[in-house]
Amino acid sequence: MESVPKKRKIEGRCSRQPIPDELISEVLVRLPVKSLLRFRCVSRTWRSLISDPHLIESHHRRSQQHPLALVREWNLNGDNKGKATYVPTRGATLQRIYYDVAGFNSISDMAVRVFSSSPDLICIREDGSRCSLLNPATRERVTLPEFSSGNTTFLRYVGFGYVPSLRKFKVARVFGHVDIDRGSGRQAVEERCAVLTVGVDRSWRPARGPPPFMITRDQMAFVNGALHMTPSTEEGKGLAALDLETEAWRVIPMPRGVCGKISIGTYNTVSLREQRGLLFLDHLLGAGKVEVWALKDYEKGGWEMEHRIDLGRPQIPEEFGRFLPVLIGEDGRILMYIDWTAYLWYDPRDQKFVPFSPHGKSLVWPLPPLVHVENYLPLNGWD
């Protein structure tokens, strides 16, 4: 019987060579946040690499190319949690998440408003002056200082964004201040703005001047380092933009076809959002039509119309009248939202709509959507 030759040990062939930190970082920057948070326990080296500000920001920039829609729905469990589903822009598994809204006096989704001006975080605001910022990916949450309103001041809108030069999040609050003439008793409302650097400021401080005109809605879009807001009347010929680094205001021109046509009846027809680092403006035309504009040249105000969508239905009643694009998927389809009714996928190539039903079930009272970019930027920044 032929004997099987023994394997010879070759010195040096099987010795382990350390993997360069640069190569490990190239792998880590491509992983989801949940995995990164777990892998911090692998070793001190991995913890140091994952916690490095350069890798955190590189991961953030990479994630901005693949935003997620947070499709929210009414949570009937009564457990003080909002319910949402991640909708990826490319082929990935849907994931249901819950965000905690406990800690407020009123905890129902109707009383607590959840919105976002930047896809990095979401803001949870009670109808009064209390707000907190939440990162859905890490579940980190920071409660902001209360805004002391007084009898002559009332909160209107809140927006926020990450300032890379400071490595901090900053928040802006637009509020109305009522001036009362002592002689006649007449009242005049003036909009003002206060700002706060998260992790630095313990109280709100005035911005460099008020908004250039009255603005409307608490829906803002953070693009190119500035919060963008829509005017409240036809007099506003542009968008108000607050630079969060300098805290100074400027006016961004709107597309020519939009100026003077920013309302139908009592509701605003212009909404703003960010995707792929661009400012998008969605303009409702009535009769179930909407135009999608993108600001391709920010400095020169160069707008381009990317889509003109026809829902193919008559004018929707005002209470269910707003239908808006949420995000554009990597396959070219557009996720649409109809107020309190449904989500739809719209394919501009064949101009057809397909109902969106996550997990094979219909949504229960779908709430206004949010767009989220997975990140693990520290809410209080770095020291």
Contacts in CASP RR format, 6 or more apart in sequence:
PFRMAT RR
TARGET T0000
AUTHOR 0000-0000-0000
METHOD contacts of the structure
MODEL  1
MESVPKKRKIEGRCSRQPIPDELISEVLVRLPVKSLLRFRCVSRTWRSLI
SDPHLIESHHRRSQQHPLALVREWNLNGDNKGKATYVPTRGATLQRIYYD
VAGFNSISDMAVRVFSSSPDLICIREDGSRCSLLNPATRERVTLPEFSSG
NTTFLRYVGFGYVPSLRKFKVARVFGHVDIDRGSGRQAVEERCAVLTVGV
DRSWRPARGPPPFMITRDQMAFVNGALHMTPSTEEGKGLAALDLETEAWR
VIPMPRGVCGKISIGTYNTVSLREQRGLLFLDHLLGAGKVEVWALKDYEK
GGWEMEHRIDLGRPQIPEEFGRFLPVLIGEDGRILMYIDWTAYLWYDPRD
QKFVPFSPHGKSLVWPLPPLVHVENYLPLNGWD
21 45 0 8 1.000
21 49 0 8 1.000
24 45 0 8 1.000
24 46 0 8 1.000
24 49 0 8 1.000
25 49 0 8 1.000
25 52 0 8 1.000
25 55 0 8 1.000
25 58 0 8 1.000
28 36 0 8 1.000
28 39 0 8 1.000
28 46 0 8 1.000
28 49 0 8 1.000
28 50 0 8 1.000
28 55 0 8 1.000
28 59 0 8 1.000
29 55 0 8 1.000
29 58 0 8 1.000
29 59 0 8 1.000
29 62 0 8 1.000
30 62 0 8 1.000
31 39 0 8 1.000
32 374 0 8 1.000
33 59 0 8 1.000
33 137 0 8 1.000
33 138 0 8 1.000
33 374 0 8 1.000
33 375 0 8 1.000
33 376 0 8 1.000
34 137 0 8 1.000
36 50 0 8 1.000
36 59 0 8 1.000
36 376 0 8 1.000
37 138 0 8 1.000
37 376 0 8 1.000
39 46 0 8 1.000
39 50 0 8 1.000
40 46 0 8 1.000
40 47 0 8 1.000
40 50 0 8 1.000
40 51 0 8 1.000
41 47 0 8 1.000
49 55 0 8 1.000
53 167 0 8 1.000
53 382 0 8 1.000
56 375 0 8 1.000
56 376 0 8 1.000
56 377 0 8 1.000
56 378 0 8 1.000
57 164 0 8 1.000
57 167 0 8 1.000
57 377 0 8 1.000
59 375 0 8 1.000
59 376 0 8 1.000
60 120 0 8 1.000
60 162 0 8 1.000
60 373 0 8 1.000
60 375 0 8 1.000
60 377 0 8 1.000
63 373 0 8 1.000
63 374 0 8 1.000
63 375 0 8 1.000
64 119 0 8 1.000
64 276 0 8 1.000
64 277 0 8 1.000
64 373 0 8 1.000
65 276 0 8 1.000
66 88 0 8 1.000
66 89 0 8 1.000
66 90 0 8 1.000
66 330 0 8 1.000
66 373 0 8 1.000
67 89 0 8 1.000
67 119 0 8 1.000
67 275 0 8 1.000
67 276 0 8 1.000
67 327 0 8 1.000
67 371 0 8 1.000
67 372 0 8 1.000
67 373 0 8 1.000
68 86 0 8 1.000
68 87 0 8 1.000
68 88 0 8 1.000
68 89 0 8 1.000
68 371 0 8 1.000
68 372 0 8 1.000
68 373 0 8 1.000
68 374 0 8 1.000
69 86 0 8 1.000
69 87 0 8 1.000
69 89 0 8 1.000
69 326 0 8 1.000
69 327 0 8 1.000
69 335 0 8 1.000
69 369 0 8 1.000
69 370 0 8 1.000
69 371 0 8 1.000
69 372 0 8 1.000
70 84 0 8 1.000
70 85 0 8 1.000
70 86 0 8 1.000
70 87 0 8 1.000
70 97 0 8 1.000
70 122 0 8 1.000
70 136 0 8 1.000
70 369 0 8 1.000
70 370 0 8 1.000
70 371 0 8 1.000
70 372 0 8 1.000
71 84 0 8 1.000
71 85 0 8 1.000
71 87 0 8 1.000
71 343 0 8 1.000
71 356 0 8 1.000
71 358 0 8 1.000
71 363 0 8 1.000
71 366 0 8 1.000
71 369 0 8 1.000
72 82 0 8 1.000
72 83 0 8 1.000
72 84 0 8 1.000
72 109 0 8 1.000
72 114 0 8 1.000
72 366 0 8 1.000
72 367 0 8 1.000
72 368 0 8 1.000
72 369 0 8 1.000
72 370 0 8 1.000
73 83 0 8 1.000
73 84 0 8 1.000
73 85 0 8 1.000
73 363 0 8 1.000
73 364 0 8 1.000
73 365 0 8 1.000
73 366 0 8 1.000
73 367 0 8 1.000
74 83 0 8 1.000
74 109 0 8 1.000
74 364 0 8 1.000
74 365 0 8 1.000
74 366 0 8 1.000
74 367 0 8 1.000
75 81 0 8 1.000
75 82 0 8 1.000
75 83 0 8 1.000
75 98 0 8 1.000
75 109 0 8 1.000
76 364 0 8 1.000
77 83 0 8 1.000
80 100 0 8 1.000
80 101 0 8 1.000
80 102 0 8 1.000
80 103 0 8 1.000
80 107 0 8 1.000
81 98 0 8 1.000
81 99 0 8 1.000
81 100 0 8 1.000
81 101 0 8 1.000
81 102 0 8 1.000
82 98 0 8 1.000
82 99 0 8 1.000
82 100 0 8 1.000
82 101 0 8 1.000
82 109 0 8 1.000
82 114 0 8 1.000
83 96 0 8 1.000
83 97 0 8 1.000
83 98 0 8 1.000
84 96 0 8 1.000
84 97 0 8 1.000
84 98 0 8 1.000
84 99 0 8 1.000
84 136 0 8 1.000
84 370 0 8 1.000
85 94 0 8 1.000
85 95 0 8 1.000
85 96 0 8 1.000
85 97 0 8 1.000
85 358 0 8 1.000
85 359 0 8 1.000
86 94 0 8 1.000
86 95 0 8 1.000
86 96 0 8 1.000
86 97 0 8 1.000
86 372 0 8 1.000
87 94 0 8 1.000
87 327 0 8 1.000
87 335 0 8 1.000
87 356 0 8 1.000
87 358 0 8 1.000
88 94 0 8 1.000
89 327 0 8 1.000
89 328 0 8 1.000
89 329 0 8 1.000
89 330 0 8 1.000
90 329 0 8 1.000
90 330 0 8 1.000
90 331 0 8 1.000
91 330 0 8 1.000
94 358 0 8 1.000
94 359 0 8 1.000
96 358 0 8 1.000
96 359 0 8 1.000
97 136 0 8 1.000
99 114 0 8 1.000
99 122 0 8 1.000
99 124 0 8 1.000
99 134 0 8 1.000
99 136 0 8 1.000
100 134 0 8 1.000
100 139 0 8 1.000
100 141 0 8 1.000
101 107 0 8 1.000
101 109 0 8 1.000
101 112 0 8 1.000
101 114 0 8 1.000
101 124 0 8 1.000
104 111 0 8 1.000
104 112 0 8 1.000
104 124 0 8 1.000
104 126 0 8 1.000
104 130 0 8 1.000
105 126 0 8 1.000
106 112 0 8 1.000
106 126 0 8 1.000
106 127 0 8 1.000
109 367 0 8 1.000
111 126 0 8 1.000
111 127 0 8 1.000
112 124 0 8 1.000
112 125 0 8 1.000
112 126 0 8 1.000
113 124 0 8 1.000
113 125 0 8 1.000
113 126 0 8 1.000
113 127 0 8 1.000
113 218 0 8 1.000
114 122 0 8 1.000
114 123 0 8 1.000
114 124 0 8 1.000
114 125 0 8 1.000
114 367 0 8 1.000
114 370 0 8 1.000
115 122 0 8 1.000
115 123 0 8 1.000
115 125 0 8 1.000
115 158 0 8 1.000
115 218 0 8 1.000
115 219 0 8 1.000
115 368 0 8 1.000
115 370 0 8 1.000
116 122 0 8 1.000
116 123 0 8 1.000
116 370 0 8 1.000
116 371 0 8 1.000
116 372 0 8 1.000
117 123 0 8 1.000
117 158 0 8 1.000
117 159 0 8 1.000
117 160 0 8 1.000
117 161 0 8 1.000
117 219 0 8 1.000
117 220 0 8 1.000
117 221 0 8 1.000
117 222 0 8 1.000
117 227 0 8 1.000
118 159 0 8 1.000
118 160 0 8 1.000
118 161 0 8 1.000
118 162 0 8 1.000
118 222 0 8 1.000
118 274 0 8 1.000
119 274 0 8 1.000
119 370 0 8 1.000
119 371 0 8 1.000
119 372 0 8 1.000
119 373 0 8 1.000
120 135 0 8 1.000
120 161 0 8 1.000
120 162 0 8 1.000
120 169 0 8 1.000
120 372 0 8 1.000
120 373 0 8 1.000
120 375 0 8 1.000
120 377 0 8 1.000
121 133 0 8 1.000
121 134 0 8 1.000
121 135 0 8 1.000
121 160 0 8 1.000
121 161 0 8 1.000
121 169 0 8 1.000
121 379 0 8 1.000
122 133 0 8 1.000
122 134 0 8 1.000
122 136 0 8 1.000
122 370 0 8 1.000
122 372 0 8 1.000
123 131 0 8 1.000
123 132 0 8 1.000
123 133 0 8 1.000
123 134 0 8 1.000
123 158 0 8 1.000
123 159 0 8 1.000
123 160 0 8 1.000
124 131 0 8 1.000
124 132 0 8 1.000
124 133 0 8 1.000
124 134 0 8 1.000
125 131 0 8 1.000
125 132 0 8 1.000
125 158 0 8 1.000
128 155 0 8 1.000
129 146 0 8 1.000
129 147 0 8 1.000
129 148 0 8 1.000
129 149 0 8 1.000
129 155 0 8 1.000
130 143 0 8 1.000
130 144 0 8 1.000
130 146 0 8 1.000
131 143 0 8 1.000
131 144 0 8 1.000
131 158 0 8 1.000
131 171 0 8 1.000
132 141 0 8 1.000
132 142 0 8 1.000
132 143 0 8 1.000
132 144 0 8 1.000
133 141 0 8 1.000
133 142 0 8 1.000
133 144 0 8 1.000
133 160 0 8 1.000
133 169 0 8 1.000
133 171 0 8 1.000
133 198 0 8 1.000
133 379 0 8 1.000
134 140 0 8 1.000
134 141 0 8 1.000
135 141 0 8 1.000
135 375 0 8 1.000
135 376 0 8 1.000
135 377 0 8 1.000
135 379 0 8 1.000
136 372 0 8 1.000
137 372 0 8 1.000
137 374 0 8 1.000
137 375 0 8 1.000
137 376 0 8 1.000
138 376 0 8 1.000
140 378 0 8 1.000
140 379 0 8 1.000
141 379 0 8 1.000
142 198 0 8 1.000
142 199 0 8 1.000
142 379 0 8 1.000
142 380 0 8 1.000
144 171 0 8 1.000
144 196 0 8 1.000
144 198 0 8 1.000
145 196 0 8 1.000
145 201 0 8 1.000
145 202 0 8 1.000
145 203 0 8 1.000
145 204 0 8 1.000
147 155 0 8 1.000
147 173 0 8 1.000
147 175 0 8 1.000
147 194 0 8 1.000
147 204 0 8 1.000
149 155 0 8 1.000
149 175 0 8 1.000
152 177 0 8 1.000
152 178 0 8 1.000
152 179 0 8 1.000
152 180 0 8 1.000
153 175 0 8 1.000
153 176 0 8 1.000
153 177 0 8 1.000
153 178 0 8 1.000
154 175 0 8 1.000
154 176 0 8 1.000
154 178 0 8 1.000
155 173 0 8 1.000
155 175 0 8 1.000
155 176 0 8 1.000
156 174 0 8 1.000
156 175 0 8 1.000
156 176 0 8 1.000
156 191 0 8 1.000
156 215 0 8 1.000
156 218 0 8 1.000
157 173 0 8 1.000
157 174 0 8 1.000
157 215 0 8 1.000
157 217 0 8 1.000
157 218 0 8 1.000
157 220 0 8 1.000
157 229 0 8 1.000
158 171 0 8 1.000
158 172 0 8 1.000
158 173 0 8 1.000
158 174 0 8 1.000
158 218 0 8 1.000
159 171 0 8 1.000
159 172 0 8 1.000
159 173 0 8 1.000
159 218 0 8 1.000
159 220 0 8 1.000
159 222 0 8 1.000
159 227 0 8 1.000
160 169 0 8 1.000
160 170 0 8 1.000
160 171 0 8 1.000
160 172 0 8 1.000
160 198 0 8 1.000
160 222 0 8 1.000
160 227 0 8 1.000
161 169 0 8 1.000
161 170 0 8 1.000
161 171 0 8 1.000
161 222 0 8 1.000
161 225 0 8 1.000
161 227 0 8 1.000
161 244 0 8 1.000
162 168 0 8 1.000
162 169 0 8 1.000
162 377 0 8 1.000
163 169 0 8 1.000
163 170 0 8 1.000
163 225 0 8 1.000
163 244 0 8 1.000
163 245 0 8 1.000
165 245 0 8 1.000
166 197 0 8 1.000
166 245 0 8 1.000
167 381 0 8 1.000
167 382 0 8 1.000
168 197 0 8 1.000
168 198 0 8 1.000
168 199 0 8 1.000
168 200 0 8 1.000
168 381 0 8 1.000
169 197 0 8 1.000
169 198 0 8 1.000
169 377 0 8 1.000
169 379 0 8 1.000
169 381 0 8 1.000
170 195 0 8 1.000
170 196 0 8 1.000
170 197 0 8 1.000
170 198 0 8 1.000
170 244 0 8 1.000
170 245 0 8 1.000
171 195 0 8 1.000
171 196 0 8 1.000
171 198 0 8 1.000
172 193 0 8 1.000
172 194 0 8 1.000
172 195 0 8 1.000
172 196 0 8 1.000
172 207 0 8 1.000
172 227 0 8 1.000
172 242 0 8 1.000
172 244 0 8 1.000
173 193 0 8 1.000
173 194 0 8 1.000
173 195 0 8 1.000
173 196 0 8 1.000
173 204 0 8 1.000
174 191 0 8 1.000
174 192 0 8 1.000
174 193 0 8 1.000
174 211 0 8 1.000
174 215 0 8 1.000
174 229 0 8 1.000
175 191 0 8 1.000
175 192 0 8 1.000
175 193 0 8 1.000
175 194 0 8 1.000
176 189 0 8 1.000
176 190 0 8 1.000
176 191 0 8 1.000
176 192 0 8 1.000
177 189 0 8 1.000
177 190 0 8 1.000
177 191 0 8 1.000
177 192 0 8 1.000
178 187 0 8 1.000
178 188 0 8 1.000
178 189 0 8 1.000
179 187 0 8 1.000
179 188 0 8 1.000
179 189 0 8 1.000
179 190 0 8 1.000
180 186 0 8 1.000
180 187 0 8 1.000
181 187 0 8 1.000
181 188 0 8 1.000
190 210 0 8 1.000
191 210 0 8 1.000
191 211 0 8 1.000
191 214 0 8 1.000
191 215 0 8 1.000
192 206 0 8 1.000
192 209 0 8 1.000
192 210 0 8 1.000
193 206 0 8 1.000
193 207 0 8 1.000
193 209 0 8 1.000
193 210 0 8 1.000
193 211 0 8 1.000
193 242 0 8 1.000
194 204 0 8 1.000
194 205 0 8 1.000
194 206 0 8 1.000
194 207 0 8 1.000
195 204 0 8 1.000
195 205 0 8 1.000
195 206 0 8 1.000
195 207 0 8 1.000
195 244 0 8 1.000
195 247 0 8 1.000
196 203 0 8 1.000
196 204 0 8 1.000
196 205 0 8 1.000
198 379 0 8 1.000
198 380 0 8 1.000
198 381 0 8 1.000
199 379 0 8 1.000
199 380 0 8 1.000
199 381 0 8 1.000
207 242 0 8 1.000
207 247 0 8 1.000
207 249 0 8 1.000
208 246 0 8 1.000
208 247 0 8 1.000
208 248 0 8 1.000
208 249 0 8 1.000
209 249 0 8 1.000
210 249 0 8 1.000
211 229 0 8 1.000
211 240 0 8 1.000
211 242 0 8 1.000
211 249 0 8 1.000
212 240 0 8 1.000
212 249 0 8 1.000
212 250 0 8 1.000
212 251 0 8 1.000
213 231 0 8 1.000
213 232 0 8 1.000
213 233 0 8 1.000
213 235 0 8 1.000
213 236 0 8 1.000
213 240 0 8 1.000
214 231 0 8 1.000
214 232 0 8 1.000
214 233 0 8 1.000
215 229 0 8 1.000
215 230 0 8 1.000
215 231 0 8 1.000
215 232 0 8 1.000
215 240 0 8 1.000
216 229 0 8 1.000
216 230 0 8 1.000
216 231 0 8 1.000
216 232 0 8 1.000
216 268 0 8 1.000
217 229 0 8 1.000
217 230 0 8 1.000
217 268 0 8 1.000
217 271 0 8 1.000
219 230 0 8 1.000
219 271 0 8 1.000
219 272 0 8 1.000
220 227 0 8 1.000
220 228 0 8 1.000
220 229 0 8 1.000
220 272 0 8 1.000
221 227 0 8 1.000
221 228 0 8 1.000
221 272 0 8 1.000
221 273 0 8 1.000
221 274 0 8 1.000
221 279 0 8 1.000
221 280 0 8 1.000
222 228 0 8 1.000
222 244 0 8 1.000
222 274 0 8 1.000
223 274 0 8 1.000
223 277 0 8 1.000
223 278 0 8 1.000
223 279 0 8 1.000
223 295 0 8 1.000
223 298 0 8 1.000
224 277 0 8 1.000
224 279 0 8 1.000
224 298 0 8 1.000
225 243 0 8 1.000
225 244 0 8 1.000
225 245 0 8 1.000
226 241 0 8 1.000
226 242 0 8 1.000
226 243 0 8 1.000
226 244 0 8 1.000
226 250 0 8 1.000
227 241 0 8 1.000
227 242 0 8 1.000
227 244 0 8 1.000
228 239 0 8 1.000
228 240 0 8 1.000
228 241 0 8 1.000
228 252 0 8 1.000
228 272 0 8 1.000
228 279 0 8 1.000
229 239 0 8 1.000
229 240 0 8 1.000
229 241 0 8 1.000
229 242 0 8 1.000
229 272 0 8 1.000
230 239 0 8 1.000
230 240 0 8 1.000
230 262 0 8 1.000
230 268 0 8 1.000
230 270 0 8 1.000
230 271 0 8 1.000
230 272 0 8 1.000
231 237 0 8 1.000
231 238 0 8 1.000
231 239 0 8 1.000
231 240 0 8 1.000
231 262 0 8 1.000
234 260 0 8 1.000
234 262 0 8 1.000
234 263 0 8 1.000
237 251 0 8 1.000
237 253 0 8 1.000
237 254 0 8 1.000
237 259 0 8 1.000
237 260 0 8 1.000
238 251 0 8 1.000
238 252 0 8 1.000
238 253 0 8 1.000
238 254 0 8 1.000
238 259 0 8 1.000
239 251 0 8 1.000
239 252 0 8 1.000
239 253 0 8 1.000
239 254 0 8 1.000
239 272 0 8 1.000
239 281 0 8 1.000
240 249 0 8 1.000
240 251 0 8 1.000
240 252 0 8 1.000
241 249 0 8 1.000
241 250 0 8 1.000
241 251 0 8 1.000
241 252 0 8 1.000
242 248 0 8 1.000
242 249 0 8 1.000
243 249 0 8 1.000
243 250 0 8 1.000
252 279 0 8 1.000
252 295 0 8 1.000
252 298 0 8 1.000
252 301 0 8 1.000
253 301 0 8 1.000
254 270 0 8 1.000
254 281 0 8 1.000
254 303 0 8 1.000
255 281 0 8 1.000
255 283 0 8 1.000
255 293 0 8 1.000
255 303 0 8 1.000
255 305 0 8 1.000
257 283 0 8 1.000
258 270 0 8 1.000
258 281 0 8 1.000
258 283 0 8 1.000
258 291 0 8 1.000
258 293 0 8 1.000
261 269 0 8 1.000
261 283 0 8 1.000
262 268 0 8 1.000
262 269 0 8 1.000
262 270 0 8 1.000
263 269 0 8 1.000
264 284 0 8 1.000
264 286 0 8 1.000
265 318 0 8 1.000
266 318 0 8 1.000
267 318 0 8 1.000
267 321 0 8 1.000
267 322 0 8 1.000
269 283 0 8 1.000
269 284 0 8 1.000
269 285 0 8 1.000
269 286 0 8 1.000
270 281 0 8 1.000
270 282 0 8 1.000
270 283 0 8 1.000
270 284 0 8 1.000
271 281 0 8 1.000
271 282 0 8 1.000
271 324 0 8 1.000
272 279 0 8 1.000
272 280 0 8 1.000
272 281 0 8 1.000
272 282 0 8 1.000
273 280 0 8 1.000
273 282 0 8 1.000
273 325 0 8 1.000
273 326 0 8 1.000
273 327 0 8 1.000
273 371 0 8 1.000
274 280 0 8 1.000
274 371 0 8 1.000
275 327 0 8 1.000
275 328 0 8 1.000
275 371 0 8 1.000
278 294 0 8 1.000
278 295 0 8 1.000
278 296 0 8 1.000
279 294 0 8 1.000
279 295 0 8 1.000
279 298 0 8 1.000
280 292 0 8 1.000
280 293 0 8 1.000
280 294 0 8 1.000
280 295 0 8 1.000
280 306 0 8 1.000
280 325 0 8 1.000
281 292 0 8 1.000
281 293 0 8 1.000
281 294 0 8 1.000
281 295 0 8 1.000
281 303 0 8 1.000
282 290 0 8 1.000
282 291 0 8 1.000
282 292 0 8 1.000
282 293 0 8 1.000
282 324 0 8 1.000
282 325 0 8 1.000
283 290 0 8 1.000
283 291 0 8 1.000
283 292 0 8 1.000
283 293 0 8 1.000
284 290 0 8 1.000
284 322 0 8 1.000
284 323 0 8 1.000
284 324 0 8 1.000
285 291 0 8 1.000
286 315 0 8 1.000
287 314 0 8 1.000
287 315 0 8 1.000
288 310 0 8 1.000
288 311 0 8 1.000
288 312 0 8 1.000
288 313 0 8 1.000
288 314 0 8 1.000
288 315 0 8 1.000
288 316 0 8 1.000
288 323 0 8 1.000
289 308 0 8 1.000
289 309 0 8 1.000
289 310 0 8 1.000
289 311 0 8 1.000
290 308 0 8 1.000
290 309 0 8 1.000
290 311 0 8 1.000
290 323 0 8 1.000
290 324 0 8 1.000
290 325 0 8 1.000
291 305 0 8 1.000
291 307 0 8 1.000
291 308 0 8 1.000
291 309 0 8 1.000
292 305 0 8 1.000
292 306 0 8 1.000
292 307 0 8 1.000
292 308 0 8 1.000
292 309 0 8 1.000
292 325 0 8 1.000
292 334 0 8 1.000
293 303 0 8 1.000
293 304 0 8 1.000
293 305 0 8 1.000
293 306 0 8 1.000
294 303 0 8 1.000
294 304 0 8 1.000
294 306 0 8 1.000
295 301 0 8 1.000
295 302 0 8 1.000
295 303 0 8 1.000
296 302 0 8 1.000
296 303 0 8 1.000
296 304 0 8 1.000
307 325 0 8 1.000
307 334 0 8 1.000
307 348 0 8 1.000
309 325 0 8 1.000
309 334 0 8 1.000
309 336 0 8 1.000
309 346 0 8 1.000
309 348 0 8 1.000
310 351 0 8 1.000
311 323 0 8 1.000
311 353 0 8 1.000
316 323 0 8 1.000
316 338 0 8 1.000
319 339 0 8 1.000
320 338 0 8 1.000
320 339 0 8 1.000
320 340 0 8 1.000
320 341 0 8 1.000
321 338 0 8 1.000
321 339 0 8 1.000
322 338 0 8 1.000
322 339 0 8 1.000
323 336 0 8 1.000
323 337 0 8 1.000
323 338 0 8 1.000
323 339 0 8 1.000
324 336 0 8 1.000
324 337 0 8 1.000
325 334 0 8 1.000
325 335 0 8 1.000
325 336 0 8 1.000
325 337 0 8 1.000
325 346 0 8 1.000
326 334 0 8 1.000
326 335 0 8 1.000
326 336 0 8 1.000
326 337 0 8 1.000
326 343 0 8 1.000
326 369 0 8 1.000
326 371 0 8 1.000
327 334 0 8 1.000
327 335 0 8 1.000
327 371 0 8 1.000
328 334 0 8 1.000
328 335 0 8 1.000
329 335 0 8 1.000
332 347 0 8 1.000
332 348 0 8 1.000
332 349 0 8 1.000
333 345 0 8 1.000
333 346 0 8 1.000
333 347 0 8 1.000
333 348 0 8 1.000
334 345 0 8 1.000
334 346 0 8 1.000
334 347 0 8 1.000
334 348 0 8 1.000
335 343 0 8 1.000
335 344 0 8 1.000
335 345 0 8 1.000
335 346 0 8 1.000
335 356 0 8 1.000
335 369 0 8 1.000
336 343 0 8 1.000
336 344 0 8 1.000
336 345 0 8 1.000
336 346 0 8 1.000
336 353 0 8 1.000
337 343 0 8 1.000
337 344 0 8 1.000
337 366 0 8 1.000
337 368 0 8 1.000
337 369 0 8 1.000
338 344 0 8 1.000
339 368 0 8 1.000
340 365 0 8 1.000
340 366 0 8 1.000
340 367 0 8 1.000
341 366 0 8 1.000
342 355 0 8 1.000
342 356 0 8 1.000
342 363 0 8 1.000
342 366 0 8 1.000
343 355 0 8 1.000
343 356 0 8 1.000
343 363 0 8 1.000
343 366 0 8 1.000
343 369 0 8 1.000
344 353 0 8 1.000
344 354 0 8 1.000
344 355 0 8 1.000
344 356 0 8 1.000
345 353 0 8 1.000
345 354 0 8 1.000
345 355 0 8 1.000
345 356 0 8 1.000
346 352 0 8 1.000
346 353 0 8 1.000
347 354 0 8 1.000
357 363 0 8 1.000
END
